[in-house]
C-alpha cells in the first residue's frame, strides 16, 4: 500500500468518526524500535565471523470501532530496518501494509462472526499465536465463528486463492491453501481445559509445463489435535499439553508426530516466582525410512516464546528435522515498574542426528528485563548466550568454539490518541 492510499484511508476514518457520533471509537498507535547485537543468532557463527548490529522498527496505527451489533478493527503497519530506505522518500509501493482489517457481527450475546485479516491467539501460543516479538507479527485471512456461553467454542475457516480465477491453483506466499480449526475451552474452578483440532491443507505440485508454471496441483492435509490443561493449586500453577499430528506433509510424506509439554510456576512471594518445565517435539531420525515424517511442526505459534530466545528451533528453521528435548528452569522478580527474569535451557535432539554424534545440542542462558518508564512507554533489554556442542555444529554448521551470543534493547511507545464513547441511539 502506498502512502497516498494510507492517507486516504485515515482521512475517511476520521470523517466517519465525526459523522457517527455514537457507540465507541478509539485511535491508538505504536512505535517500537529495537536494536540487536548478534553473533550466532539462529545458527552458529563461524570463528572469524564478525558480529552484526542493526535496528528494526515497527510503527502502527490502530483503529477500533464498536456499536451494539458490530466491532471493526484496522491496523496499519510499517516495518523497516534503519537505513534500508532512502532519506528522500518517494511514493513507494511497499511503505505500509495492513496487519489487521476485520469486522465482527453479533447475532446475539453468545454468537458472533468475525471476517477479514486478523490475529489468532490461543492458549499459550504454541499452535496459534500472533508472533508479537517479530516486528511484522502474524495475521490470517479467514472467517471465525465464535460462541461463548458456559463454554467457549471457535470455528475458523480459511481458503486462499490467487488473483487468477481461471484455475484453482494456489502458488501464493502463504503457508496453506485451506485451513479449518476448532477450539474448545471451559473453566472448572481451579482447572482450565482447552482442546484444539487443526486441519491444515498445503498445495502440492503434481505437474508443471516447460516454463515451470504449475498446471496441476493437489492439497495435502495434515491434522493436529490435542488438549491443554491448566491447574491452579494454591501458589503452584501447573500446565501441560499433548498434541498429535497425522496425515500428509506438504512434500506428500506420511506424517506421524507429537508434542508434549509440562510446566510449573511457584509463587514464593508477591515479587518472586520460580518456574521449571520440559517440552518434547518429536523428530525424524537420519536413517528413517523414506516417505515418513516424524517431526512435529508447531505451525502458526509464537515460537520465539519457546526453546530459547536465540531462535535455534522452529523460528523459520528446524522444520522436519530431528526434533527437540527442552529442559528449562528459572526465576522472575518483579517490582512495581520493573521485572527481571532469567532462564536456563538444556537442549537435545529427540531423534538421532547421525551415528557419529550424541543427541546433546547445547545449553542456553537467557536474561531479560522490562521497565515501565511511563503509562505509554516501556523499555526492554535482554542478553542470551549459547554453549553449543559438536552435535549442534553438525546440525547447524558454523563453529561451536566461537562465541555465540545475542542481545537487544527495545523501546515501546504506545500512545492513546483519543477515545470517544456515547450512548447508542
N, C-alpha and C positions, 0 to 999 in steps of 0.2 A: 504494500500500500504506500503510495507516495504522500508527501507532506500536504499537498493541496487537498487530497481526499480526506486526510485526517482532520484538517481544519474545518472542512465542510461538515463532517460528522459531529464534531464538538459543537459547532455553531448551531446545528439542527437540534441537538440535545438541549442546549441552553435555552433556545426558543421554546422548545417543547415544555421545559420546566416552567417557564414564565406563564404559559397558557394553562397548563394542567396544574392548578394551584392546590390540588387536594392530594390525599394519600401521603406518600413519603418518597423523598428523593435524597440521595447522598452522592457527593463527589469527593473522592479521596485520591491520594497519589502515593507513589513510592519511588524513591531514588536510592539505589543500593550499589555503590562502588565497592569492589573487593580486590585487594592486592594480594597476589600469591607468589611465593617463592617455591620453586620446585627443583628437586634433584632426585629423581626416582619415583615421581608420582605416576601411578598406573602401571608402570613396568620398571624393571631395574635399570638404573643408569649405568653407563659404561665408566671405566676407571678414569678416562680422560674427558668425559662429558662435562660440559660447562653447565652450571645451574641457569635456570630461566627465572625472570621476574617480569610479571605483567599485571595489568589492572583491567578487569572487566566491569561492566556496569549494566544494571537493569533499571529502566525507567518505566513507570506505569501510570496510567490514568484509569481509575475505577469508577464507573457509573452504575448506580444501583437504584432501581425504581420498584415500589411496591404499592399495590392497592388491595382492595378486598378480594379480587379474583385472580390477579396475576402478579408475578415478580419477573423482572428482567435484569440482566447484568451484562455490561460491556466493559471489557478490559483491553485497552490499547497499550501495546508494549513495544519498547525499543531495547534491543540488546546489542552491545558493542564491546569491543576491546579498545582501550585508549590507544589512539594512533592509527587505527585501521580505516579512518575516514579523513578525507582532506579537510583542512581548516576552512577553506572556502567551499561550502557545501552547495551543490546544485540541487535540482529536482530529481531525487533518487527514487528508484523503483522499490528498494527494499529498506527504506529508512525506518518504517514501523510495520507492525503486524497486529493481528487480532489474536489475543490469547484466549479470551472467553467472549462469547456472544450467544446468550441463551434467553429463552423465555419459558416461564412456568405458569401453567393454568391450574387453578384449584377447583376441582369438581365439587368437593365438599371439604370438611375439616380433616378428613383422613386420606383422601385420594387426590393425587396430582400428576401432571405430566410435564416434564422438562425436556425441551428440544433445543438443539444447537450445539455450539462448541463449548465444552465445559470440562472442569477438572473432575476426576474421580478419586475419592479418598475413602478407603475402607479399612477398618480395624487398625493394625499397626503399620499400614502402608506396604506390607510385604508383597502383595499381588497387585493392588491398585493404590497408587499414590500420585501426588502432584509433582514430585521431584523438585520441591521448593528450593533446595540448595542450588540446583543448576539455575543460572540466570534466566534461561529461556523457559524453564519449567515444562510440564507436560499437560496437554488437554486433548480431549477426544471429541469427534463429531458423532453424535448419537441421540437417540430418544431414550428417556429414562422415566419409567413409570414408578411412582412412589406411593407406598401405603404405610400409614403409621397409626396403629391402634394399641392393642395390648402387646403387639409385637411390631417390628418394622420389616418391611419387605420391599426390595428394589428389583426391578427388571430392566436391564439395559439391552438395547438393540442397535447395532451399527451395521451399515452396509456401504462400502466405498466403491466409487466408480470414477473413471477418468471422464474428461470432457467429451470424448468420442462416444457418441450414442449409437454408432453403427455396429458395435460389438459389445460383448460382455467381458472384455479382457481388462484386467487391472494391473498396470505396471507403475502405479504411483509410489510415492515416497513412504507411505505408512507401513506399520508392522503387520497389518491384517487387511483382508478384503472384507470379511464379515466377522462379527463378534456378537455373542449373546452371553449375558451373565445374570444370575440370580443371587441376591444376597439377603440372608435372613438374620435377624438379630432380636434377641429377647433378654431382658434382665430378670433375674430371680434373686432379689435382695443382694446378698454378697456375691452371687455368681452371675457372670455375663457370658452369654453364648452367641457365637456367630457361626453361620455356615455359608460357604461360598461355592458356587458352581460356575465355571467359565468354559464356554465353548468357543475356541479360537480358530478361525479359518484363514489360512495363508495361501496365496496363489502359488501354483506350481506350473512351470513352463513345460508343456507337452511337445510343442512344435514351434519352430521359427522358420522364417523364409531366408533367402540368400543374403538379405541385408541385415539379418539378426533381429528383425521385428517379430514379436510374438503373434502367432496366428491361431494358437490353440493352447488353452491352459485349463487346469482343474484346481479345485480347492482342497487342501489337505487340512483336516480338522484334528485338533487335539483338545482334550478335556482336562481341566484342573479343578479339583474339588476337595473339600475338607473342612473341618471345624477349627475354630479358635475359641479358647476358654480363658476367662479372667476370673480369679477368685481372690477376694479380699478377706484376710484373716488377721484382724487387728491391725498391727503396724506392718504386717507382711503382705505384700501383693505378689501373687503368683499368676503367671500367664503361660500359655502354651498353644501350639498349633501343629497340625499334621495335614499336609496336602499331598495328594497323589496326582500324577499326570499320566494319561494314557492317550491312545490314538496314533496319529502320524505327525511327524515334524515337517517343517517346510521343505526339507530335502526328500520327503517321502520315506523316511526311515520309521520303523516301528518304535514307538515311544513308551517307555516304562520307567517312571522316575518318581521320586518322593522328596519331600522336605519335612523336617521335624525340628521344632524349637521349643525350648523351655527357659523361662526367665523368672528371676525373683528379685524384688526390691524390698529392702528392710529399712524402715524409718527409725533411726536411732534417736533422733530428736527433731524439733521443728526445722532445724537447719541442716542436719547431716543425714544422708541416706547412703546405704551400701547396696550394690547390685552385683549379680552374677548370672551367667546363663550359658547355654550350649545350643548350637544350631548345626544341623547336618543337611547338606544338599547333595543328593546322590550324583554320581558321576559315571562316565564311561571309561573303562579301562583301556589301556593301549592295545591290548590283544583281544578286545571284544569282537564277537562275530560281526561281520559286515552286515549292514542293514538294520542294526539295532542301536538305539539311542537310550541310554540310561541316565542321562544328565538332566537334572531338574532346572527349569528356567523360571525365574521369578517375574517374567513378563513385564508388567507395567508398574512395578513398585518403585518406591523411593529408595533405590539400592544403596545410595551414599549413606543412608542411615545405618546400614548393617555392614558387618565384616570389615571394619576399619575405614578411617577417613582417607587413606591414601588410595582407595578405589582400585585395588588389585583384582577384585572379584565382582562380576556382574554389573559393572558400570561401563557399558559399551565393550566389555571383554569377558573372557572366561565362559562364554556360552558354548554348550555342547562339549564341555571339557571334562576333566577328571573329578569335578565336584569339590566339595569343601566340608571340612570339620572346623568349627569355630568355637573355641572355649574362651570366654571373656569374663572379666570382673573389674570392678572399680568403685568409685565413690563420687558423690556430688555434695558440695557445700554451698548453701545459699544464704545470702543476706537480703536486705530489703531491695536493693537495686543491683546486686551483683551475685553471680553464681560462678563457681569454679568446679570443673569436672575432669576426672582422669579415668582412663580405661586401658586395660592391659589385655591383649588378644593373642592367642596361640592358634596358628593355622596348620592344618594338614590336609592332604587330598583325601577324598572319600574313596577313590579308586586308584589302583597302581598307575604311576606315571610311566615307568619302564622298568626293566629288570635290573638296572644298574644303580638306581637311587631309591631311598626310602620315601615315605609319604610326608614327612615333616617339611613344611614350607617356610616357616619363619615365625617371628614374634613381632608384634607392632605395639607401640605405645602412643596413645592419643591423649592430648591435653588441650582443653579449650575452656574459654570463659566468656561471659557476657556482662555488659554493664549498661543499665538503663540510664542514659545521660539525662533524658527528659521524657515528657509524655509522648513525644513524636520522634525521638531519635535514640538509637541503640548502637552500642559498639560491641563488636565481637572479634575474637582473636583465637588462634589455635596453633599448636605445633604437633607434628607427628613424626615418628622415627621408626623405620623398619629394619629389623635384624634378619636378613634373608639367609636361607640355606642353599646348599648346592641344588636341591630339588627345585627351588624357586627359580634358580638360574637356568636349569634345564627347561622349565616350563615357560619362562617369560623372556629368556635372553638376558643381555646385559652382564654385569659383573657384580656378584654378591659382596665382594670385598670393597666396593665403592660405598661411600656414604649415601644412604637412602633416606632423605628427609623432605618435609614439606611444611610450609607454614602459611598462614593467611591473617589479614587484618581487614575487617569489613565494617562499614558504617551503613545503617539503615535509617533513612528518613521516611516517615510515614505521615505526611500532613493530612489532616481532615479539613478540606477547604470549606465545605458547608453541608448542612443537613436541613432539609425542610420537612415539616410534618404538620398536617392539618387534618381535622376530622373529615372523613369521606362523606360526600353529599349523598 
